[in-house]
Amino acid sequence: MTQNNALVIENLSHYYNNAKNLILDSINLKIRDGELLGLLGPSGCGKTTLLRLIAGFEVPRDGKIILNNNEISSFNNIVVPEKRNIGMVFQDYALFPHLSVFDNAKFGLKNKDNLSRIDYLLNVLGINSLKNRYPHELSGGQKQRLAIARALAPGTSFLLLDEPFCSLDLNVKLRLRSELPTILRNFNASGLMVTHDPEEAMAICNKVAVMNDGHIHQIAEPSELINNPKTLFVSSFILGNNVLKINFSGGIINTVFGPINNSNLQENLDIKYLSISPKSISIERSPKGKGTVIAKEYLGEYFIYKVLVEDLYIRVRTNLTNNIEIGEKCNLNLIKDMEYFLFPGGIKNKI
């Protein structure tokens, strides 16, 4: 069975007023029916601007947006937000404080006589018993469920979610985000979720679009992003990899860790950077070591050390038995058979 496209964005560019720099530069993406796509990137990369363009709050300078085979945005053609049939879920919930849970949920309902959908929504989202409460009487997770119910109430087939879990405590966040794909499937809805948290996007989204400086670097399933990052930014932002400037000559990659023999690579490759995971580097205390531990994080099952080597800061992940104190000298080495990536090109190799 062929899947249709719920949302298509073609060559979308945008800037504000007379700014010379594009906030968005030739953005292209597709979201299939039933898909949840994560839009992932650091603050200021253009995520919110793209969200506003899809919602209809901004007019694009170039390109177009198509929702369910209907053009809703271009420079000369704008469908107003209230006629786009797009649901919005904001990070601050944006609930009406003077309305009950039930009245908040039914606010956007076109046919106010058809209240069975509201009961169904509240029941599926687990807040039907709270229908007579007001927003100030709800927990953060309950407010977020209500915001989703209100967005879906008018029969919406597409949701925009703007950092929907950032205000929730960890346990509620983990529970609610795991439920989101099922909620969308139950209501035959697709969605675009904006986040700056790689773990969040990778955990629940069918695909993830990685964005920086107004460009989409890669759109792929989470496993593809992990195994085959296409750009240096994707490898560092998604994987948390260390990025090292290198010199490649005579089949040898010269790094701060020492030389890596790579005679299988073409000599004429223009390789400038090596990207390697913190878990692919070993660390040992050494009074005469070249590195100095600058910071140390305890993350439950392992330590993350931040080590200064020459003029580089390198992150290293190690088990809890390898306990080194801040300020101590150490040596770093690459672990045999671990993978790394070379850029430009995203070439994957093993040590």
Buried (B, 14 or more C-beta within 10 A) or exposed (E): EEEEBBBBBBEBBBBEEEEEEBBBBBBEBBBBBBBBBBBBBEEEBBBBBBBBBBBBEBEBBBBBBBBBEEBBBBEEEBBEBEEBBBBBBBBEBEBEEEBBBBBBBBBBBEEEEEBEBBBBBBEBBEBBEBBEBBBEEBEBBBBBBBBBBBBBBBBBBBBBBBBBBEBBEEEBBBEBBEBBBEBBEBBEBBBBBBBBBBEBBBBBBBBBBBBBBBBBBBBBEBEBBBEBBBBBBBBBBBBBBBBBEBEBEEBBBBBBBEEBEBEEBEEEEEBBBBBBBBBBBBBEBBEEBBBBBEEBEEEEEBBBBBBBBEEBEBBBBBEEEBEBEEEBBBBBEBEEEBEBBBBEBBBEBEB
